[in-house]
Amino acid sequence: MTALILYATHEGQTGKIARFVETELRKAGVETRLADALDTTTDIDFAGVDTVILAAPVHERRHPKLFEAFLTAQQEALERRRTLMLSVSLSAAFPEGLEEAEEYLIEMKMRCRFDPDAEALVAGAVRTSKYDYFASQLVRHVVLRDRDYDPAQGEYEFTDWAALRKTLSDFLATTPTSQDA
Ligand SMILES: Cc1cc2nc3c(=O)[nH]c(=O)nc-3n(C[C@H](O)[C@H](O)[C@H](O)COP(=O)(O)O)c2cc1C
């Protein structure tokens, strides 16, 4: 199996998640390629790839426009491969935010006509050192409004690495290997 891990990140957490996915897949004996969807200088090559793991963060209720453009443009290539979509947001960190986190993903799938074989809502992180004034106000007063966390406490990683490891092993367990073909 050869997996392409395609990610987008603004403050770095989804990049960290993508590297975690790479490490876990390699441990499972999967060949991996890692690519940054927001780096317009690299060509994304699907040759020899049978599995694609996509990871993108939510900012202001949307995944990055360039990431969505990639999904739309590569619709056919993605349909021919097994796909797992990881949607990274802070809403996913709170039980009462899960419905909203799901909405971001549903809206993206509808806009891009993308229908992954598997998907997961992954909790991101608060990275106050990366925020300008606008971002810090938005995270505090909009994203984390009424949530049991005050960003004045500083940086915090909500990502549940054990849950992500389980998502990956469940996905791999249902992905046919070339020997099954
Ligand atoms: C300006 C800004 C807007 C955000 N908007 C949302 C949002 O609408 N909903 C949400 O659940 N999380 C939102 N977040 C939280 C991010 O999804 C979270 O911090 C994630 O870990 C960012 O991933 P990245 O570090 O890979 O960019 C926002 C974060 C920032 C900085």
The ligand as a MOL file (V3000), in Angstrom:
LIG
                    3D

  0  0  0     0  0            999 V3000
M  V30 BEGIN CTAB
M  V30 COUNTS 31 33 0 0 0
M  V30 BEGIN ATOM
M  V30 1 C -8.6550 32.7960 13.0050 0
M  V30 2 C -9.1290 31.4320 13.4390 0
M  V30 3 C -10.4170 31.0190 13.1250 0
M  V30 4 C -10.8890 29.7680 13.5570 0
M  V30 5 N -12.1570 29.4110 13.2500 0
M  V30 6 C -12.6420 28.2200 13.7240 0
M  V30 7 C -14.0060 27.8710 13.5000 0
M  V30 8 O -14.7670 28.5730 12.8240 0
M  V30 9 N -14.4530 26.7240 14.0780 0
M  V30 10 C -13.6310 25.8930 14.8240 0
M  V30 11 O -14.0900 24.8820 15.3160 0
M  V30 12 N -12.3160 26.1900 15.0070 0
M  V30 13 C -11.8180 27.3390 14.4840 0
M  V30 14 N -10.5130 27.6740 14.6950 0
M  V30 15 C -9.6370 26.7370 15.4160 0
M  V30 16 C -8.7180 25.9340 14.4660 0
M  V30 17 O -9.4750 25.0500 13.6800 0
M  V30 18 C -7.7030 25.1520 15.3080 0
M  V30 19 O -6.9360 26.0630 16.0550 0
M  V30 20 C -6.8150 24.2470 14.4800 0
M  V30 21 O -5.9670 23.5280 15.3690 0
M  V30 22 C -5.9840 25.0340 13.4740 0
M  V30 23 O -5.2190 24.1310 12.7240 0
M  V30 24 P -3.8110 24.5480 12.1050 0
M  V30 25 O -2.8830 24.8310 13.2840 0
M  V30 26 O -3.3680 23.3480 11.3450 0
M  V30 27 O -4.0210 25.7400 11.2440 0
M  V30 28 C -10.0160 28.9060 14.2810 0
M  V30 29 C -8.7170 29.3160 14.5730 0
M  V30 30 C -8.2700 30.5710 14.1650 0
M  V30 31 C -6.8660 30.9910 14.5000 0
M  V30 END ATOM
M  V30 BEGIN BOND
M  V30 1 1 1 2
M  V30 2 1 2 3
M  V30 3 2 2 30
M  V30 4 2 3 4
M  V30 5 1 4 5
M  V30 6 1 4 28
M  V30 7 2 5 6
M  V30 8 1 6 7
M  V30 9 1 6 13
M  V30 10 2 7 8
M  V30 11 1 7 9
M  V30 12 1 9 10
M  V30 13 2 10 11
M  V30 14 1 10 12
M  V30 15 2 12 13
M  V30 16 1 13 14
M  V30 17 1 14 15
M  V30 18 1 14 28
M  V30 19 1 15 16
M  V30 20 1 16 17
M  V30 21 1 16 18
M  V30 22 1 18 19
M  V30 23 1 18 20
M  V30 24 1 20 21
M  V30 25 1 20 22
M  V30 26 1 22 23
M  V30 27 1 23 24
M  V30 28 2 24 25
M  V30 29 1 24 26
M  V30 30 1 24 27
M  V30 31 2 28 29
M  V30 32 1 29 30
M  V30 33 1 30 31
M  V30 END BOND
M  V30 END CTAB
M  END
